[in-house]
Amino acid sequence: MQNLTDTIGLIAAIVLPFWNIPLIIKIIKRKSSEDISLAWVIGVWVCIVLMAPSGFRSSDIVWRTFNIINLILFGAVFVTVLKYRKGKSQNG
């Protein structure tokens, strides 16, 4: 049986990545991701991808769960930002 801190950690590992959904919705509604730093999105995405193998192999359920859910949901942010990025040639 898990102790209380493990249970809280697991809940947080599941819930935290879901905070990406409002960002995705905001970008889709505005049809623009111009206010999102492309360097930030790419940097975070690369770090998540590089951490993923550690999470997949880990026996720690909190780390493994967070990695899987975060990879999926931040992957959706990454794709959404790229999809709604307007090229400079379209601005004028």
C-alpha positions as CSV (number, residue, x, y, z in Angstrom):
1,M,0.0,0.0,0.0
2,Q,1.2,3.5,-0.9
3,N,1.8,6.1,1.8
4,L,0.1,9.4,1.7
5,T,3.0,11.3,0.1
6,D,3.1,8.8,-2.8
7,T,-0.6,9.1,-3.3
8,I,-0.4,12.9,-3.3
9,G,2.6,12.8,-5.7
10,L,0.7,10.5,-8.1
11,I,-2.3,12.7,-8.1
12,A,-0.1,15.8,-8.8
13,A,1.8,13.9,-11.5
14,I,-1.5,13.2,-13.3
15,V,-3.1,16.7,-12.8
16,L,-0.1,18.9,-13.5
17,P,0.3,18.2,-17.2
18,F,-3.5,18.9,-17.7
19,W,-2.7,22.6,-17.1
20,N,-1.4,22.5,-20.7
21,I,-5.0,22.1,-22.0
22,P,-6.1,25.8,-21.3
23,L,-3.0,26.9,-23.2
24,I,-3.9,24.7,-26.2
25,I,-7.5,26.0,-26.1
26,K,-6.4,29.6,-25.9
27,I,-4.1,29.2,-28.9
28,I,-6.9,27.5,-31.0
29,K,-9.5,30.1,-30.1
30,R,-7.2,33.0,-31.1
31,K,-5.8,31.0,-34.1
32,S,-2.4,32.3,-33.1
33,S,0.6,31.3,-31.0
34,E,2.6,34.4,-31.7
35,D,2.8,35.3,-28.0
36,I,4.4,31.9,-27.1
37,S,8.1,31.8,-27.4
38,L,9.2,29.3,-30.0
39,A,12.5,28.8,-28.2
40,W,10.7,28.0,-25.0
41,V,8.4,25.5,-26.6
42,I,11.2,23.7,-28.4
43,G,13.4,23.8,-25.3
44,V,10.8,22.3,-23.1
45,W,9.8,19.7,-25.6
46,V,13.4,18.6,-26.2
47,C,13.9,18.3,-22.4
48,I,10.7,16.3,-22.0
49,V,11.7,13.9,-24.8
50,L,15.2,13.5,-23.4
51,M,13.8,12.8,-19.9
52,A,11.2,10.3,-21.2
53,P,13.4,7.2,-21.4
54,S,14.2,7.7,-17.7
55,G,10.6,7.9,-16.8
56,F,9.6,4.9,-18.9
57,R,12.2,2.7,-17.2
58,S,11.6,4.0,-13.7
59,S,10.1,1.8,-11.0
60,D,8.7,5.1,-9.4
61,I,5.1,5.2,-10.5
62,V,4.9,9.0,-9.9
63,W,7.9,9.7,-12.2
64,R,6.7,7.2,-14.8
65,T,3.1,8.6,-14.8
66,F,4.2,12.2,-15.0
67,N,6.5,11.5,-17.9
68,I,3.9,9.7,-20.0
69,I,1.1,12.2,-19.4
70,N,3.4,15.2,-19.8
71,L,4.9,13.8,-23.0
72,I,1.5,13.5,-24.5
73,L,0.0,16.8,-23.3
74,F,3.1,19.0,-23.9
75,G,3.4,17.2,-27.2
76,A,0.0,18.6,-28.0
77,V,1.1,22.1,-27.0
78,F,4.2,21.7,-29.2
79,V,2.1,20.7,-32.2
80,T,-0.5,23.4,-31.6
81,V,2.1,26.1,-31.3
82,L,3.7,25.1,-34.5
83,K,0.4,24.7,-36.3
84,Y,-0.8,28.2,-35.3
85,R,2.5,29.9,-35.9
86,K,2.2,32.6,-38.6
87,G,5.1,33.1,-40.8
88,K,6.6,36.6,-41.2
89,S,5.5,36.7,-44.8
90,Q,1.9,36.6,-43.7
91,N,2.2,39.7,-41.5
92,G,2.1,42.4,-44.0
